[in-house]
Amino acid sequence: RQIVLATRNQGKVKEFNKLFASLGWEGISLAAFDDVPEVIEDGDTFEANAIKKAVTISTYLNLPAVGDDSGLEVDALDGRPGVYSARYAGETATDEENWKKLLHELDGVPQEKRTARFRCTLALVEPGGQPLIATGSCEGIIATQPAGTNGFGYDPVFYLPEKQKMMAELSAEEKNQISHRAMAMQELLRLLQENR
Ligand code: ITT
């Protein structure tokens, strides 16, 4: 079974390839197609944006597609950057610029108030069908210094107390056992089994 990964984020593509392969599915990246429409992420929830990504791509290609909208919620910032995580430091910000801005915003905030979570909403859309929606989250603490080179986005500053490591210090396999994206994938799998 094939599924189009409706994302331009290479970090997500790598994780999805492994996650879907473990289910016996083949993930196809958008790079395999020409002239795929740009998805405007103007929703104010993860769910609205995930559905928009999956519906746009599935409709255009007439293939099943999965959309992922995700981000980081920081308690000391009242849940920001949230749905704006990709563009926190500006429209064309790099991952490093985003996490540097976050460390700056949290300057002087003590450890016990640096709690945060990653959230992921997945929307799976088959042509002509209703979207299946699954969510996942992963709790952690925003560190004061980056560490690790694996993963993407805010992984170098997202500390996992149970692992005593930064998310970016986990291998791809370890991240895929605990991440918000992996948790959402597990729920999606349950929904697919129920809907069969
Ligand atoms: P697509 O819309 O093309 O999928 P995007 O990067 O714009 O790519 P989002 O709008 O969902 O995706 O933004 C999610 C941002 O949240 C992402 O750019 C990272 O900064 C952050 N993020 C999401 N999942 C993450 C993870 O597993 N590790 C670290 N940061 C993550």
Boltz pocket constraint, residues with backbone or C-beta under 6 A from the ligand:
constraints:
  - pocket:
      binder: B
      contacts: [[A, 6], [A, 7], [A, 8], [A, 9], [A, 12], [A, 41], [A, 68], [A, 69], [A, 70], [A, 71], [A, 72], [A, 82], [A, 83], [A, 85], [A, 86], [A, 95], [A, 98], [A, 118], [A, 119], [A, 151], [A, 152], [A, 153], [A, 154], [A, 155], [A, 179], [A, 181]]
      max_distance: 6.0
